[in-house]
Amino acid sequence: MSYTETNTNVITFTKGMLEVKIFHTREEMGKEAAVNVSDTIRQLLKDKEEINMIFAAAPSQSDFMKVLIADKRIRWEKINAFHMDEYIGLEKDAPQGFGNFLKERIFDRVPFKSVHYINGRAENPFAECERYAGLLSQYPVDIVCLGIGENGHIAFNDPPVANFNDPKRVKVVELDLACRQQQVNENLFTNVDLVPTHAVTVTIPALLKAKYMFCMVPARNKAEAVYHTLNDKISEKCPATILRTKEDARLYLDEESASLLN
C-alpha cells in the first residue's frame, strides 16, 4: 500500500512491525492519518465491491475524523461502519455513549452503506455480544481506526481483561479504575462514580483480523501509554503492545504524546 505524504517535516521509525509517525501538532497528525486512511479505502475499493471499517469513539480521533469526512474522494456508500465498544447502561441519548459520539461526528455526516451500533441498553448484554460478533463475521473487517487508552488499552480491553488469544469476537468487560478515570480526565463525566462499570467491547483478536490498522494518539495524557506501547514487553499488561506484531499497522503521534520517547 502506498500513501500520499502531506507533511514531510515528520519523524518516522518502526518498532517491530509497527510504523510510527510523529508530527508537531495533533492537527498535522490528524490530517496525515486521514489522507492515509482515504488512500487505503480507495485502493481497497479498486478490488472490492464494498469494505468494512471499525471506528473508535474518543476525543483523540476528532482531528482525524474532521479531515476524513471532508474528503470528497471517498465513496462512503461502499463502506459498512462499526464501532469498537460501548458502555452498558447509559441512557439512550447520553452524549458519552460511543455510538452517539460517532453518530454526531461521522456516522450521520457521510452516506455509509450501513452503520452497525452496539446496543449498550440491550436486555441481555451477552446476547448483544453474540449478535455483534455475528455481524463482524458477516462483514470481515478491512480497516480499524483506533486509539490507545491511558492504561494502554485498545477498545475496552483493559489490562485485567485483555486477552491476545481471546476466543470471543465481542465480550462484556468490567472497566478498570484507570480507564474510568480517563473518561473524567477527558471531561466526558464529572466524576468517576458516574462512569459505567461495564461495557461491551470488540476483542483484541477480532480487531487484529483487520488488514489495516491506523492508531491516532495525540496529547500529553497519553505519553506514558505511548512509551509503554513501544518499549514494554509485548503482553496484556499493556494491551497496545500487540500493535508491534501487526503488519500494516501505523501509529500516529503528536509532540506531546511522543514526549517521553527518545
Secondary structure, 3 states (H helix, E strand, C coil): CCCCCCCCCCEEEEECCEEEEEECCHHHHHHHHHHHHHHHHHHHCCCCCCEEEEECCCHHHHHHHHHHHCCCCCCHHHEEEEECEEECCCCCCCCCCHHHHHHHHHHCCCCCCEEECCCCCCCCHHHHHHHHHHHHHHCCCCEEEECCCCCCCECCECCCCCCCCCCCCEEEEECCHHHHHHHHHCCCCCCHHHCCCEEEEECHHHHHCCCEEEEEECCHHHHHHHHHHHHCCCCCCCHHHHHHHCCCEEEEEECCCCCCCC
